[in-house]
Amino acid sequence: MEQYFIYDERLGILLPKLEKDWEDYSEAEQQAILLRWETIRGTIPDRIAELEKIISKKQDELSEESDFARSCQLNSEIAELASVINDLWIWYRLNQTISTRAHQQ
């Protein structure tokens, strides 16, 4: 099953890696892929919560920081983490539609 997914270091989750059109997979393969994706997708809110805690700690550190260069670094790190969260929500919502349609078949 892992042949259909690849670990995304930035997002910290497995993402679908489909090498052919969805219709070219057998129904059994489609169902197995969707089942695995639903398991992965279910971890996204927890991953987001982890990142939000890191952001909160960095914001606390930023509020105490007096060194300009370090403040800029912290702002950059916070922005990158926020970008990751945004991308995770996109994956979560985008594939919710796909999963819902698949379950209706």
OpenMM code with the backbone's topology and positions (N, CA, C; nanometers):
from openmm import Vec3, app, unit

residues = "MET GLU GLN TYR PHE ILE TYR ASP GLU ARG LEU GLY ILE LEU LEU PRO LYS LEU GLU LYS ASP TRP GLU ASP TYR SER GLU ALA GLU GLN GLN ALA ILE LEU LEU ARG TRP GLU THR ILE ARG GLY THR ILE PRO ASP ARG ILE ALA GLU LEU GLU LYS ILE ILE SER LYS LYS GLN ASP GLU LEU SER GLU GLU SER ASP PHE ALA ARG SER CYS GLN LEU ASN SER GLU ILE ALA GLU LEU ALA SER VAL ILE ASN ASP LEU TRP ILE TRP TYR ARG LEU ASN GLN THR ILE SER THR ARG ALA HIS GLN GLN".split()
positions = [
    Vec3(0.0825, -0.1192, 0.0000),
    Vec3(0.0000, 0.0000, 0.0000),
    Vec3(0.0873, 0.1262, 0.0000),
    Vec3(0.2018, 0.1168, 0.0614),
    Vec3(0.2880, 0.2353, 0.0704),
    Vec3(0.3388, 0.2815, -0.0663),
    Vec3(0.3255, 0.1963, -0.1683),
    Vec3(0.3674, 0.2371, -0.3025),
    Vec3(0.2791, 0.3496, -0.3558),
    Vec3(0.1625, 0.3677, -0.2976),
    Vec3(0.0694, 0.4702, -0.3419),
    Vec3(0.0826, 0.6002, -0.2620),
    Vec3(0.1767, 0.6030, -0.1700),
    Vec3(0.1945, 0.7198, -0.0843),
    Vec3(0.3421, 0.7512, -0.0687),
    Vec3(0.3702, 0.8788, -0.0449),
    Vec3(0.5076, 0.9221, -0.0224),
    Vec3(0.5079, 1.0181, 0.0965),
    Vec3(0.6096, 1.0045, 0.1808),
    Vec3(0.6176, 1.0898, 0.2986),
    Vec3(0.6622, 1.2293, 0.2581),
    Vec3(0.5853, 1.3282, 0.3001),
    Vec3(0.6196, 1.4680, 0.2761),
    Vec3(0.6843, 1.5228, 0.4028),
    Vec3(0.8127, 1.5458, 0.3941),
    Vec3(0.8903, 1.5915, 0.5101),
    Vec3(0.8354, 1.7227, 0.5663),
    Vec3(0.8017, 1.8147, 0.4776),
    Vec3(0.7541, 1.9463, 0.5207),
    Vec3(0.6219, 1.9365, 0.5967),
    Vec3(0.5294, 1.8586, 0.5448),
    Vec3(0.3985, 1.8471, 0.6080),
    Vec3(0.3963, 1.7460, 0.7217),
    Vec3(0.4877, 1.6515, 0.7180),
    Vec3(0.4948, 1.5518, 0.8241),
    Vec3(0.3914, 1.4417, 0.8120),
    Vec3(0.3403, 1.4199, 0.6914),
    Vec3(0.2420, 1.3135, 0.6681),
    Vec3(0.2708, 1.2463, 0.5338),
    Vec3(0.2083, 1.1311, 0.5146),
    Vec3(0.2119, 1.0660, 0.3843),
    Vec3(0.1096, 1.1331, 0.2929),
    Vec3(0.1484, 1.1509, 0.1669),
    Vec3(0.0576, 1.2066, 0.0666),
    Vec3(0.0400, 1.1072, -0.0465),
    Vec3(-0.0755, 1.1121, -0.1121),
    Vec3(-0.0971, 1.0218, -0.2258),
    Vec3(0.0068, 1.0453, -0.3357),
    Vec3(0.0541, 0.9352, -0.3919),
    Vec3(0.1486, 0.9400, -0.5045),
    Vec3(0.0959, 0.8425, -0.6087),
    Vec3(-0.0004, 0.8892, -0.6831),
    Vec3(-0.0646, 0.8032, -0.7827),
    Vec3(0.0057, 0.8243, -0.9159),
    Vec3(0.0486, 0.7157, -0.9750),
    Vec3(0.1281, 0.7234, -1.0971),
    Vec3(0.0464, 0.7056, -1.2239),
    Vec3(-0.0841, 0.6843, -1.2073),
    Vec3(-0.1708, 0.6753, -1.3242),
    Vec3(-0.3045, 0.7382, -1.2891),
    Vec3(-0.3892, 0.7556, -1.3880),
    Vec3(-0.5204, 0.8133, -1.3641),
    Vec3(-0.6007, 0.7241, -1.2695),
    Vec3(-0.6825, 0.7884, -1.1879),
    Vec3(-0.7614, 0.7177, -1.0869),
    Vec3(-0.8433, 0.6034, -1.1479),
    Vec3(-0.9004, 0.6283, -1.2639),
    Vec3(-0.9844, 0.5288, -1.3294),
    Vec3(-0.9059, 0.4054, -1.3738),
    Vec3(-0.7737, 0.4185, -1.3850),
    Vec3(-0.6904, 0.3065, -1.4288),
    Vec3(-0.6569, 0.2092, -1.3152),
    Vec3(-0.6913, 0.2460, -1.1933),
    Vec3(-0.6738, 0.1541, -1.0803),
    Vec3(-0.7982, 0.0659, -1.0694),
    Vec3(-0.7774, -0.0561, -1.0294),
    Vec3(-0.8922, -0.1453, -1.0099),
    Vec3(-0.9772, -0.0931, -0.8945),
    Vec3(-1.0988, -0.1398, -0.8887),
    Vec3(-1.1875, -0.0978, -0.7797),
    Vec3(-1.1286, -0.1371, -0.6440),
    Vec3(-1.0685, -0.2554, -0.6370),
    Vec3(-1.0054, -0.3001, -0.5115),
    Vec3(-0.8901, -0.2076, -0.4732),
    Vec3(-0.8092, -0.1684, -0.5716),
    Vec3(-0.6989, -0.0764, -0.5438),
    Vec3(-0.7527, 0.0588, -0.4981),
    Vec3(-0.8546, 0.1077, -0.5657),
    Vec3(-0.9148, 0.2352, -0.5279),
    Vec3(-0.9646, 0.2320, -0.3836),
    Vec3(-1.0329, 0.1259, -0.3485),
    Vec3(-1.0860, 0.1150, -0.2127),
    Vec3(-0.9739, 0.1071, -0.1088),
    Vec3(-0.8682, 0.0317, -0.1406),
    Vec3(-0.7546, 0.0204, -0.0482),
    Vec3(-0.6842, 0.1546, -0.0320),
    Vec3(-0.6666, 0.2251, -0.1428),
    Vec3(-0.6018, 0.3574, -0.1384),
    Vec3(-0.6863, 0.4533, -0.0560),
    Vec3(-0.8165, 0.4537, -0.0806),
    Vec3(-0.9054, 0.5439, -0.0059),
    Vec3(-0.9077, 0.5112, 0.1429),
    Vec3(-0.9077, 0.3838, 0.1754),
    Vec3(-0.9060, 0.3440, 0.3163),
    Vec3(-0.7785, 0.3921, 0.3845),
    Vec3(-0.6664, 0.3722, 0.3173),
    Vec3(-0.5382, 0.4181, 0.3737),
    Vec3(-0.5369, 0.5701, 0.3855),
    Vec3(-0.5884, 0.6389, 0.2823),
    Vec3(-0.5900, 0.7849, 0.2868),
    Vec3(-0.6770, 0.8351, 0.4022),
    Vec3(-0.7912, 0.7714, 0.4243),
    Vec3(-0.8779, 0.8137, 0.5344),
    Vec3(-0.8056, 0.8029, 0.6684),
    Vec3(-0.7248, 0.6992, 0.6847),
    Vec3(-0.6456, 0.6843, 0.8070),
    Vec3(-0.5454, 0.7988, 0.8191),
    Vec3(-0.4748, 0.8265, 0.7102),
    Vec3(-0.3764, 0.9358, 0.7098),
    Vec3(-0.4469, 1.0690, 0.7324),
    Vec3(-0.5556, 1.0908, 0.6585),
    Vec3(-0.6309, 1.2160, 0.6666),
    Vec3(-0.6789, 1.2409, 0.8100),
    Vec3(-0.7131, 1.1349, 0.8797),
    Vec3(-0.7587, 1.1478, 1.0176),
    Vec3(-0.6519, 1.1999, 1.1123),
    Vec3(-0.5257, 1.1901, 1.0722),
    Vec3(-0.4168, 1.2404, 1.1575),
    Vec3(-0.3878, 1.3887, 1.1341),
    Vec3(-0.4429, 1.4449, 1.0280),
    Vec3(-0.4110, 1.5838, 0.9943),
    Vec3(-0.4499, 1.6825, 1.1043),
    Vec3(-0.5694, 1.6748, 1.1622),
    Vec3(-0.6006, 1.7700, 1.2701),
    Vec3(-0.5028, 1.7616, 1.3886),
    Vec3(-0.4571, 1.6409, 1.4213),
    Vec3(-0.3590, 1.6264, 1.5293),
    Vec3(-0.2252, 1.6897, 1.4907),
    Vec3(-0.1859, 1.6718, 1.3665),
    Vec3(-0.0616, 1.7321, 1.3165),
    Vec3(-0.0722, 1.8843, 1.3220),
    Vec3(-0.1871, 1.9381, 1.2845),
    Vec3(-0.2086, 2.0824, 1.2900),
    Vec3(-0.2001, 2.1317, 1.4343),
    Vec3(-0.2600, 2.0589, 1.5260),
    Vec3(-0.2554, 2.0976, 1.6679),
    Vec3(-0.1116, 2.1003, 1.7187),
    Vec3(-0.0296, 2.0036, 1.6774),
    Vec3(0.1123, 2.0024, 1.7154),
    Vec3(0.1822, 2.1290, 1.6659),
    Vec3(0.1573, 2.1627, 1.5418),
    Vec3(0.2213, 2.2807, 1.4827),
    Vec3(0.1728, 2.4093, 1.5489),
    Vec3(0.0460, 2.4146, 1.5848),
    Vec3(-0.0078, 2.5324, 1.6533),
    Vec3(0.0592, 2.5520, 1.7893),
    Vec3(0.0891, 2.4432, 1.8589),
    Vec3(0.1603, 2.4536, 1.9868),
    Vec3(0.3004, 2.5092, 1.9662),
    Vec3(0.3669, 2.4644, 1.8602),
    Vec3(0.5010, 2.5149, 1.8301),
    Vec3(0.4951, 2.6636, 1.7983),
    Vec3(0.3954, 2.7036, 1.7195),
    Vec3(0.3783, 2.8449, 1.6867),
    Vec3(0.3567, 2.9265, 1.8139),
    Vec3(0.2735, 2.8766, 1.9020),
    Vec3(0.2453, 2.9474, 2.0274),
    Vec3(0.3724, 2.9680, 2.1095),
    Vec3(0.4555, 2.8652, 2.1173),
    Vec3(0.5818, 2.8769, 2.1905),
    Vec3(0.6731, 2.9796, 2.1248),
    Vec3(0.6785, 2.9773, 1.9922),
    Vec3(0.7623, 3.0722, 1.9204),
    Vec3(0.7094, 3.2151, 1.9368),
    Vec3(0.5782, 3.2317, 1.9404),
    Vec3(0.5204, 3.3641, 1.9621),
    Vec3(0.5528, 3.4149, 2.1024),
    Vec3(0.5487, 3.3254, 2.2004),
    Vec3(0.5874, 3.3632, 2.3366),
    Vec3(0.7335, 3.4063, 2.3402),
    Vec3(0.8168, 3.3295, 2.2730),
    Vec3(0.9596, 3.3629, 2.2655),
    Vec3(0.9789, 3.4964, 2.1940),
    Vec3(0.9035, 3.5182, 2.0888),
    Vec3(0.9143, 3.6427, 2.0119),
    Vec3(0.8765, 3.7636, 2.0961),
    Vec3(0.7757, 3.7494, 2.1793),
    Vec3(0.7318, 3.8625, 2.2614),
    Vec3(0.8373, 3.9039, 2.3642),
    Vec3(0.9280, 3.8134, 2.3959),
    Vec3(1.0351, 3.8418, 2.4916),
    Vec3(1.1684, 3.8764, 2.4244),
    Vec3(1.1745, 3.8555, 2.2940),
    Vec3(1.3010, 3.8701, 2.2217),
    Vec3(1.3340, 4.0165, 2.1956),
    Vec3(1.4585, 4.0541, 2.2268),
    Vec3(1.5021, 4.1918, 2.2019),
    Vec3(1.6015, 4.2007, 2.0857),
    Vec3(1.6565, 4.0875, 2.0466),
    Vec3(1.7514, 4.0857, 1.9354),
    Vec3(1.6743, 4.0865, 1.8030),
    Vec3(1.6995, 4.1881, 1.7200),
    Vec3(1.6249, 4.2038, 1.5952),
    Vec3(1.6437, 4.0851, 1.5019),
    Vec3(1.7655, 4.0384, 1.4867),
    Vec3(1.7917, 3.9263, 1.3958),
    Vec3(1.7168, 3.8012, 1.4412),
    Vec3(1.7180, 3.7766, 1.5698),
    Vec3(1.6462, 3.6599, 1.6231),
    Vec3(1.4953, 3.6772, 1.6061),
    Vec3(1.4461, 3.7997, 1.6245),
    Vec3(1.3038, 3.8275, 1.6035),
    Vec3(1.2632, 3.7973, 1.4598),
    Vec3(1.3473, 3.8385, 1.3663),
    Vec3(1.3199, 3.8106, 1.2252),
    Vec3(1.3182, 3.6605, 1.1990),
    Vec3(1.4124, 3.5892, 1.2590),
    Vec3(1.4186, 3.4438, 1.2432),
    Vec3(1.2930, 3.3780, 1.2986),
    Vec3(1.2504, 3.4193, 1.4159),
    Vec3(1.1293, 3.3637, 1.4760),
    Vec3(1.0069, 3.3924, 1.3893),
    Vec3(0.9969, 3.5157, 1.3381),
    Vec3(0.8857, 3.5500, 1.2487),
    Vec3(0.8853, 3.4615, 1.1254),
    Vec3(1.0018, 3.4367, 1.0714),
    Vec3(1.0136, 3.3507, 0.9540),
    Vec3(0.9693, 3.2078, 0.9866),
    Vec3(1.0122, 3.1562, 1.0994),
    Vec3(0.9738, 3.0215, 1.1413),
    Vec3(0.8227, 3.0112, 1.1639),
    Vec3(0.7658, 3.1129, 1.2251),
    Vec3(0.6206, 3.1150, 1.2493),
    Vec3(0.5457, 3.1177, 1.1163),
    Vec3(0.5927, 3.1994, 1.0233),
    Vec3(0.5284, 3.2078, 0.8920),
    Vec3(0.5351, 3.0743, 0.8189),
    Vec3(0.6484, 3.0062, 0.8269),
    Vec3(0.6623, 2.8762, 0.7609),
    Vec3(0.5682, 2.7737, 0.8238),
    Vec3(0.5596, 2.7717, 0.9555),
    Vec3(0.4687, 2.6792, 1.0230),
    Vec3(0.3232, 2.7083, 0.9864),
    Vec3(0.2881, 2.8366, 0.9772),
    Vec3(0.1526, 2.8742, 0.9372),
    Vec3(0.1248, 2.8286, 0.7943),
    Vec3(0.2245, 2.8363, 0.7087),
    Vec3(0.2104, 2.7894, 0.5708),
    Vec3(0.1869, 2.6384, 0.5666),
    Vec3(0.2579, 2.5657, 0.6497),
    Vec3(0.2395, 2.4202, 0.6577),
    Vec3(0.0968, 2.3886, 0.7037),
    Vec3(0.0507, 2.4595, 0.8047),
    Vec3(-0.0862, 2.4385, 0.8537),
    Vec3(-0.1867, 2.4642, 0.7419),
    Vec3(-0.1676, 2.5730, 0.6688),
    Vec3(-0.2567, 2.6039, 0.5576),
    Vec3(-0.2586, 2.4900, 0.4553),
    Vec3(-0.1415, 2.4402, 0.4194),
    Vec3(-0.1330, 2.3305, 0.3229),
    Vec3(-0.1992, 2.2033, 0.3758),
    Vec3(-0.1829, 2.1764, 0.5043),
    Vec3(-0.2478, 2.0594, 0.5633),
    Vec3(-0.3999, 2.0712, 0.5569),
    Vec3(-0.4527, 2.1898, 0.5861),
    Vec3(-0.5972, 2.2094, 0.5769),
    Vec3(-0.6448, 2.1923, 0.4332),
    Vec3(-0.5664, 2.2388, 0.3371),
    Vec3(-0.6031, 2.2198, 0.1967),
    Vec3(-0.6131, 2.0713, 0.1645),
    Vec3(-0.5129, 1.9936, 0.2048),
    Vec3(-0.5176, 1.8483, 0.1809),
    Vec3(-0.6370, 1.7857, 0.2513),
    Vec3(-0.6619, 1.8293, 0.3722),
    Vec3(-0.7722, 1.7729, 0.4494),
    Vec3(-0.9064, 1.7988, 0.3810),
    Vec3(-0.9284, 1.9212, 0.3386),
    Vec3(-1.0566, 1.9584, 0.2776),
    Vec3(-1.0694, 1.9095, 0.1344),
    Vec3(-0.9642, 1.9209, 0.0563),
    Vec3(-0.9676, 1.8773, -0.0828),
    Vec3(-1.0048, 1.7310, -0.0917),
    Vec3(-0.9430, 1.6514, -0.0136),
    Vec3(-0.9645, 1.5078, -0.0209),
    Vec3(-1.0891, 1.4632, 0.0542),
    Vec3(-1.1483, 1.5506, 0.1331),
    Vec3(-1.2753, 1.5183, 0.1971),
    Vec3(-1.3818, 1.5002, 0.0898),
    Vec3(-1.3777, 1.5842, -0.0114),
    Vec3(-1.4724, 1.5738, -0.1214),
    Vec3(-1.4524, 1.4429, -0.1963),
    Vec3(-1.3289, 1.4083, -0.2232),
    Vec3(-1.2982, 1.2838, -0.2945),
    Vec3(-1.3452, 1.1636, -0.2131),
    Vec3(-1.3130, 1.1645, -0.0849),
    Vec3(-1.3502, 1.0525, 0.0016),
    Vec3(-1.5010, 1.0400, 0.0139),
    Vec3(-1.5712, 1.1515, 0.0229),
    Vec3(-1.7160, 1.1480, 0.0345),
    Vec3(-1.7775, 1.0871, -0.0908),
    Vec3(-1.7281, 1.1283, -0.2074),
    Vec3(-1.7790, 1.0724, -0.3323),
    Vec3(-1.7515, 0.9224, -0.3410),
    Vec3(-1.6350, 0.8805, -0.2977),
    Vec3(-1.5991, 0.7394, -0.3044),
    Vec3(-1.6887, 0.6541, -0.2154),
    Vec3(-1.7235, 0.7081, -0.0981),
    Vec3(-1.8088, 0.6328, -0.0071),
    Vec3(-1.9534, 0.6258, -0.0560),
    Vec3(-1.9903, 0.7169, -0.1448),
    Vec3(-2.1272, 0.7176, -0.1959),
    Vec3(-2.1469, 0.6194, -0.3105),
    Vec3(-2.0391, 0.5646, -0.3652),
    Vec3(-2.0490, 0.4716, -0.4778),
    Vec3(-2.1064, 0.3387, -0.4349),
] * unit.nanometer
topology = app.Topology()
chain = topology.addChain("A")
for resn in residues:
    res = topology.addResidue(resn, chain)
    for name in ("N", "CA", "C"):
        topology.addAtom(name, app.Element.getBySymbol(name[0]), res)
